[in-house]
Amino acid sequence: MSSWLGSLWGGSSSSSLPYNIEPTAAISSQAFGQHGWAVHNATKKTDGSEATAFQANKAELAKTPARRPASIADARYTSSSGLTQLIPALHHYHRIKRLIHPRILRAHATIDTDYPDESKPSPGLDNLEKSAATGTLIIVTEKSTPLNDWLENLNPHTSQANAAAISWGVYNIVEALTFLHTQAKLAHGMLCPEAVFVTPSGDFKLGGFDLITPVGSDGAQTGPTPHFRQYEGAVCPAEFRSPERVGGRYDLLQSGSPIHAMDCYSLAVLIEYVYTHPNSGTSGVPTPLKKALLRMKNDSPKLRPRLAPLLKCPVFDNPYVKAELFLDEVMSKPVEEKIMFLQSLPDVLNRGVLTENVAIHKILPLLVMGLQSTAKNEQAMAQDVNRRETLATIPLLFQIAESYLANSPELFARHVTPLVPTLFAINDRGVRGAILQKISLLESQMDKSSINASVFEPMCSGFTDSSGPLRELTLKSTVVLVPKLNPTNLEKLTRYLVRMQADPEASIRTNTVIFIGKIAPNLTEMSRQKLILPAFTRAMKDPFTPCRLSALRAVISCKEYFSQRDVADKVLPSVVPYTLDAANDVRSEAFGVVDALLVGLREESQKMSKEEQDRISAATCGLGNESIGGGASNGGAAASASGSGYLSGLSSWMTAETDLPPPPASSSVSGSPAVGGVSQ
């Protein structure tokens, strides 16, 4: 019944894991050194964080021979017994789940599809031969890449950076082996490039637990184990095996040899391998390490040194390793030390001491985690030391985002965007100011809906803050957001702008009118009519001279949004009085505005005249006024042609009346007296 339920819920396949695994392998299971494990990219279902999935088909493992022997001694333990890859893979599968340490490859999730639930328990390490061989082994780990691939991608021309990164990687492996030897009481047994993985941040992680074994005869744990003796010649490359292993002298390891003996030898060979790789760009093993490597490769297991003292070698005393070590321990450091370190990191990054990968994949997650735990806690933010830590964190956060995430929207959206509402929720002017100074970065990386909901809405409180500098910074920062604001927030912004024109700070009133002039193209026609001219008129009456100057200049920059009728009726009457302003700069600017506006008015007047002539011409079919009155004299025609409109027509009519001929003479006899006349 339980098995049926497991199958119903996808418990017998990778779908039951909290990770999405890409079907196509990034590295084939048949590739050299993979030991039957295919490497797939994976992402966590809840937050999309990256991971790596190792998959091995047990049926294929059971058919694939283990590595061919490199010597006659190895042949006794490999080809003659027909060893396959299955048992070492199962050994690694069961071991990696139990080993947890910062320097060991961390397994987030595992599944053996032959044993998906408790109803059918796996045989375990003691009975690997009894395990079913029909399903698939899946191990999901932190994001990583094999060491050989990492080395192949190094730039040989950056030798100094490569040397620092390699020294840090060797430091990691030494710490991992020290943990196995001193705390887990185990020897790795397969230390070679195939057992080392590199995270995106450059940390080396120890994996490949195909052969891990106790060593010696300490009570219940004796070793090397039969499994180790049977498979180590088939799995581990010959050059990484100590002389006693190559010769099959396991009695030397079991009787009195220290637990670190065989790993010490393998580590020396691995260090030489890494430093002499063609892409490392280094000139071989650093001098301070050479003497130590000779001791580590001593033919006698008892004379090989413990690994922990190797960490004191001068090759590890460099700024890169020191910074990495502090980053690993930063969460447990005293707050004052942490603040000093955070304040120094911007310079460390600028000088290239730490790489881009370290900044993105190690420093950035630490900053985000610290802000999420502190910023959301009002009581914690009330303490001055936490406030100072937050103020040291935010500039570093934005420096990394601006320098390394500007071209990676996915990483910005994953790490920074979810943090923005939390940052704006912090009730601290210093924090708010630090955010507002980087508002252009948020605008360039966040989408329109996020800008409106997560940025503009919370930052509006700055318009009404009691601090003048914060009100002014809020105003200046909002300019870049205007093109992405929705109509509702634009309307809300205009109300704040009207309010800020009455601000007691003269500089804020001045910047407000400049702001209005800049955002005019983004406003609707109705909003422009309601806002810009009243705002400019109000600003021209301001007693602060720069405010009046800014208002006049804003009028010119926005003249295209005024109709010529508004220019004549409203704008010019508002501007003309300032041609006699007490300030010379204002008078000069006012005359310039008047002159510029008059140019437009003249053009509009000429346009009106032309339109009127065109209407008359259209109404008279192009005959003009010459045909009016029929017998009009030449003088009347000329008068008509020279004028237009009603007055022109009237003048033509009057001229025609005065030029009429006199009336005919009366019929009375010539020389007779006039009617009513008295004869003399």
Secondary structure, 3 states (H helix, E strand, C coil): CHHHHHHHCCCCCHHHCCEEECCCCCECCCCCCCCCCEEEEEEECCCCCEEEEEEEEHHHHHHCECCCCCCHHHHCCCHHHCCECHHHHHHHHHHHCCCCCCCECCEEEEEECCCCCCCCCCCCHHHHHHCCCCCEEEEEEECCEEHHHHHHCCCCCCHHHHHHHHHHHHHHHHHHHHHHHHHHCCECCCCCHHHEEECCCCCEEECCCCCCECCEEECCEEECCHHHHHHHHHHCCHHHCCHHHHCCCHHHHHCCCCCCHHHHHHHHHHHHHHHCCHHHCCCCCCHHHHHHHHHHCCCCHHHCCCCHHHHHCHHHCCHHHHHHHHHHHHHHCCHHHHHHHHHHHHHHHHCCCCCHHHHHHHHHHHHHHHHHHHHCCHHHHCCHHHHHHHHHHHHHHHHHHHHHCCCCHHHHHHHCHHHHHHHHHCCCHHHHHHHHCCHHHHHHHCCHHHHHHHHHHHHHHHHHCCCHHHHHHHHHHHHHHHHHCCHHHHHHHHHHHHHHCCCCCHHHHHHHHHHHHHHHHHCCHHHHHHHHHHHHHHHHCCCCHHHHHHHHHHHHHCHHHCCHHHHHHHHHHHHHHHHHCCCHHHHHHHHHHHHHHHHHHHHHHHHHHHHHHHHHHHHCCCCCCCCCCCCCCHHHHHHHHHCCHHHHHHHHHHHHHHCCCCCCCCCCCCCCCCCCCCCC
